[in-house]
C-alpha cells in the first residue's frame, strides 16, 4: 500500500515545517504598520455635562 510508505511524505512534512518555523515568522515580523499610534496625554479631559431641553 503506497500510503504507508513514509519516504516522500516525511520529506514534505519536514520541509513544510521548516518553512512555517523559519521563513514565515521572519516575513510576518518584518511588516511595519503605516499608522503608528501616537501617545495620548495622561491628563483626563474635562467632561462637560449636556443640558437636555426637557420641554
HELIX and SHEET records of a PDB file:
HELIX    1   1 UNK A    2  UNK A    4  5                                   3    
HELIX    2   2 UNK A    6  UNK A   18  1                                  13    
HELIX    3   3 UNK A   19  UNK A   23  3                                   5    
HELIX    4   4 UNK A   24  UNK A   29  1                                   6    
END                                                                             
